[in-house]
Amino acid sequence: RMTPMEVLRALRQRVYTVDLDTGELTRRQTGRVVTPFTKKGGRKLVRVYVAGKVKAIHLARLVWMAGANRTIPKEFEVHHRDEQNDSDGFENLICLHKLDHRKMHAHIVEEPIPW
């Protein structure tokens, strides 16, 4: 299994490229688009392969890592600003602490989030 840092390294080394507008992942060696698969709950995942290791990762997390050029900190999650899980462009994603993310989905946000 790959660590998030190894996934980020593969992105930095251009083993995979991410279209930040659409969230489309392409394997550079073959030029093929990586087709996401859907897991229970409707979230899209992709499998990333590097040097014999594999990692299944949520597409939104991968797109955010590619756009921000960093790993997602522990205790943080990626949120879709428009709350549509099928729109994985970088501009639609924000990294939030998991407690803030849960508050947003519970609709108990005390003050508006400035975006």
C-alpha positions as CSV (number, residue, x, y, z in Angstrom):
1,R,0.0,0.0,0.0
2,M,1.1,3.5,-0.8
3,T,1.2,6.4,1.7
4,P,-0.4,9.8,0.8
5,M,3.2,11.2,0.5
6,E,4.0,8.5,-2.1
7,V,0.8,9.4,-4.0
8,L,1.8,13.1,-3.9
9,R,5.3,12.2,-5.1
10,A,3.8,10.3,-8.1
11,L,1.8,13.5,-8.9
12,R,4.9,15.7,-8.6
13,Q,6.9,13.3,-10.8
14,R,4.1,13.4,-13.4
15,V,3.5,9.6,-13.3
16,Y,-0.1,10.7,-13.2
17,T,-1.6,14.1,-14.3
18,V,-4.7,15.6,-13.0
19,D,-6.9,18.1,-15.0
20,L,-7.7,20.5,-12.2
21,D,-10.8,21.8,-14.0
22,T,-12.5,18.5,-14.5
23,G,-10.8,16.2,-11.9
24,E,-9.8,13.8,-14.7
25,L,-6.8,11.6,-13.8
26,T,-4.5,10.3,-16.6
27,R,-1.7,7.8,-16.4
28,R,1.2,9.5,-18.3
29,Q,2.9,6.3,-19.5
30,T,-0.1,5.1,-21.3
31,G,-2.0,8.4,-21.9
32,R,-5.2,6.7,-20.7
33,V,-7.7,8.3,-18.4
34,V,-8.1,6.4,-15.1
35,T,-11.7,5.4,-14.8
36,P,-13.1,5.9,-11.3
37,F,-15.1,3.3,-9.6
38,T,-17.9,4.0,-7.1
39,K,-18.0,2.6,-3.7
40,K,-21.0,2.4,-1.3
41,G,-22.1,5.9,-0.6
42,G,-21.5,7.2,-4.1
43,R,-17.9,8.4,-3.7
44,K,-15.6,8.0,-6.6
45,L,-12.3,6.2,-6.1
46,V,-9.3,5.6,-8.3
47,R,-6.5,3.2,-8.1
48,V,-3.0,4.6,-8.3
49,Y,-0.1,2.2,-9.1
50,V,3.5,3.1,-8.7
51,A,6.5,0.8,-8.4
52,G,4.4,-2.3,-7.6
53,K,2.4,-0.5,-4.9
54,V,-1.3,0.4,-5.2
55,K,-3.5,2.8,-3.4
56,A,-7.3,3.3,-3.8
57,I,-8.0,6.9,-3.1
58,H,-11.0,9.2,-3.3
59,L,-10.8,11.2,-6.5
60,A,-11.7,14.4,-4.7
61,R,-8.8,13.9,-2.3
62,L,-6.4,13.2,-5.2
63,V,-7.5,16.3,-7.1
64,W,-7.1,18.5,-3.9
65,M,-3.6,17.1,-3.3
66,A,-2.6,17.8,-7.0
67,G,-4.0,21.3,-6.8
68,A,-2.6,22.2,-3.4
69,N,0.6,20.3,-4.0
70,R,0.5,18.9,-0.5
71,T,-1.0,16.0,1.4
72,I,-4.2,16.3,3.3
73,P,-3.3,16.9,7.0
74,K,-4.5,14.3,9.6
75,E,-8.0,15.0,10.9
76,F,-8.9,16.9,7.7
77,E,-11.3,16.0,4.9
78,V,-12.1,17.3,1.5
79,H,-15.5,19.0,1.0
80,H,-17.3,19.8,-2.3
81,R,-18.3,23.4,-2.1
82,D,-21.4,22.8,-4.2
83,E,-22.2,19.6,-2.2
84,Q,-22.3,17.6,-5.5
85,N,-19.9,14.6,-5.3
86,D,-19.7,14.4,-9.0
87,S,-18.0,17.7,-9.6
88,D,-14.3,17.2,-8.7
89,G,-12.7,20.3,-10.1
90,F,-10.1,21.8,-7.7
91,E,-12.0,25.1,-7.4
92,N,-15.0,23.2,-6.1
93,L,-12.9,21.5,-3.3
94,I,-11.9,22.7,0.1
95,C,-10.0,21.0,2.9
96,L,-11.7,21.3,6.3
97,H,-11.1,19.9,9.7
98,K,-13.4,16.8,10.1
99,L,-15.4,18.4,12.9
100,D,-16.2,21.5,10.8
101,H,-17.0,19.3,7.8
102,R,-19.5,17.3,9.9
103,K,-21.1,20.6,11.2
104,M,-21.6,21.8,7.6
105,H,-23.4,18.6,6.7
106,A,-25.4,18.7,9.8
107,H,-26.3,22.3,8.9
108,I,-25.4,23.8,12.3
109,V,-22.7,26.2,11.1
110,E,-22.8,29.1,13.5
111,E,-21.4,31.7,11.1
112,P,-21.1,31.7,7.3
113,I,-18.0,30.2,5.8
114,P,-16.3,32.9,3.6
115,W,-16.1,31.5,0.2
